[in-house]
Amino acid sequence: MNGWKRTTPRKSMLFVPANKPANFRDLPIYKPDTVMFDLEDAISFSEKDATRILLREMLKEIDYNDYGIEVCVRINGIDTPWYEQDIAAVIEGGVDMIRLPKTESADDVLKTVALLEKYEKQFNKGKTLIAAAIESAQGVLKAEEIVAASDRVQVLALGGADYLVDLHGSKIPPHRTELLYGRQHLIHVARAAKIDVFDVIYGNTADEEGFKEDVKYSFALGFSGKSCIHPNQVRLINDVIRPTADEVEYAVAMVNAFNDSVKKGLGVFLFRGTMVDKPIVEKQQEVVALAKEFNMLKGDEINE
């Protein structure tokens, strides 16, 4: 691990308590895009040190990248005594990305980058990415400078529970309307920077239909991925975003028509009775990319 790069979009990030070794070897079965081992909230103070050592040694033994899974670790926050020890351990283990909790400023990122560089050099590791967890009003308002602080920041992730406490708000069902400003602001910042942005968890793991509706809402807003707290939620995300055969056929036909129009020097073109331009085609190109990821295309359907 470490230095490995994803070749497909991040759609799911599965939280796994780092003190549950029984779960470690089963993860490839569920195929999350990113697995996030948790050293922070899931671990009691008395277990912090032992769990950190366990995770470090496990990362040396199991290479999840071989299964197409990106490895992330949520470390303890900057204001805790475990922060630097966590960074050192996960870099030694060979992590792809760290999730920095409660990120509120560019200084938080720069301090973290300095430690990443220190331990990457010490353990001869490649460049480690950062997923900045935004969990406060300050973090939301400073999101643009957080992203701009380093090109290591490749993911923004909204943390709903702490953010709601900071807002002194209450949950507004069914789609957590109280989070709407924070959600939309992070989406705009991430999309402008061309990085990924993850929505909050859905806590009721028994409510599959509610989770699927929440996933539809998240992706409709513009999120690129969803944080998960149960392996089954990874499957449900894929079920929601996997295009239908009709959607794939339509997308392939439009992209091919667009490619033909480009060869003819045309801009806007007529497709099945509707005038189409490049932004509309780009949405269908996303469908084609998803179809390829889900092995719904043989590979020769698109006329280049």
C-alpha positions, -999 to +999 in steps of 0.1 A: +000+000+000+010+037+001+014+054-032-013+033-047-039+053-067-075+047-074-085+042-110-123+045-103-143+071-084-147+069-046-184+061-039-183+043-006-161+048+025-167+020+050-160+027+087-143-002+105-133+000+142-096-007+143-099-028+174-119-055+157-094-078+140-121-104+132-134-079+105-101-073+088-099-103+065-136-102+054-134-067+040-125-077+004-158-096+003-178-063+006-156-044-018-159-008-005-140+017-026-123+030+005-121+013+039-116+037+068-101+021+100-111+042+130-087+051+157-108+080+170-144+078+182-147+040+180-118+034+204-119+041+241-090+060+257-077+029+275-075+010+241-058+038+220-023+025+222-029-012+218-053-005+189-028+017+171-001-011+173-026-037+162-036-016+132+000-008+122+009-045+122-022-055+103-015-030+076+018-046+070+003-080+065-029-074+044-026-054+012-062-043+005-050-025-027-047-060-043-085-061-041-090-026-055-097-011-020-081+022-009-070+022+027-077+052+050-073+056+087-092+081+109-066+093+133-072+111+165-075+149+163-047+175+165-057+185+200-052+150+214-021+132+228-024+104+202-024+126+171+013+123+161+016+087+173-013+077+151+003+094+121+037+077+127+020+043+131-002+044+100+026+057+078+048+029+090+020+004+082+016+018+047-018+036+046-030+054+014-049+082+031-056+096+066-089+111+076-082+142+097-111+147+121-125+182+130-105+200+103-111+237+108-082+256+090-054+255+066-030+254+096-046+221+106-037+207+072-002+222+071+007+208+105-005+174+094+014+176+061+046+184+080+042+152+101+033+131+071+065+143+053+085+136+085+073+100+088+072+093+051+109+101+050+116+081+081+098+050+068+106+055+031+069+057+021+052+075-007+028+104-006-001+100+018-034+117+009-057+135+033-095+133+037-105+164+057-135+157+079-155+189+083-175+187+116-181+223+126-194+256+114-159+269+113-148+240+092-176+245+067-168+282+063-130+275+060-134+246+036-120+264+006-088+273+024-085+238+038-086+223+003-062+249-010-037+243+017-023+211+001-028+190-030-028+160-005-064+170+004-083+148-021-115+143-001-139+165+020-162+146+043-191+161+063-194+148+098-231+153+107-232+146+144-206+171+156-216+197+130-252+196+142-241+200+178-220+230+168-251+245+150-273+240+181-298+225+157-320+195+155-325+167+129-351+175+103-363+143+086-364+127+061-332+141+045-315+161+073-325+195+060-306+211+089-274+201+071-283+215+037-261+246+038-230+226+050-237+199+024-241+223-005-211+244+005-188+214+007-200+201-026-193+235-043-158+237-028-149+201-037-163+203-072-145+235-079-113+219-067-120+186-086-118+164-055-142+140-039-168+149-014-186+125+010-219+128+027-228+119+063-235+084+076-270+070+078-273+056+113-302+031+111-284+001+096-317-019+096-336+006+074-324-004+039-351+015+021-344+046+041-307+043+034-313+039-003-335+070-004-308+089+015-282+078-010-303+090-039-307+123-022-269+126-015-260+119-051-287+141-064-272+170-044-238+164-060-219+142-035-194+118-051-197+093-022-213+082+010-198+073+043-210+038+056-211+022+090-222-013+079-208-035+051-243-040+037-245-003+030-218-006+004-239-030-016-269-007-013-250+022-026-240+002-056-276-009-061-287+027-062-261+042-085-257+012-109-273+024-142-301+003-158-296-014-191-318+013-208-298+041-192-265+025-205-279+020-240-291+057-241-257+070-227-237+049-252-258+061-281-255+097-271-218+096-265-213+079-299-235+105-316-214+132-299-181+117-311-195+116-346-206+152-344-171+163-332-155+145-362-179+165-384-170+198-367-204+203-351-211+218-317-248+213-309-263+182-325-297+165-328-301+133-308-334+114-309-354+146-316-336+167-290-308+193-294-278+183-273-246+201-264-215+191-245-227+195-208-255+171-215-231+147-231-208+149-201-235+136-178-240+106-201-202+100-202-205+096-164-231+069-170-208+052-194-179+053-169-202+037-142-213+010-167-177+002-173-170+000-136-199-024-130-188-045-160-219-037-180-200-030-212-176-052-232-153-024-241-159-018-278-192+000-275-178+035-277-167+049-311-136+070-304 
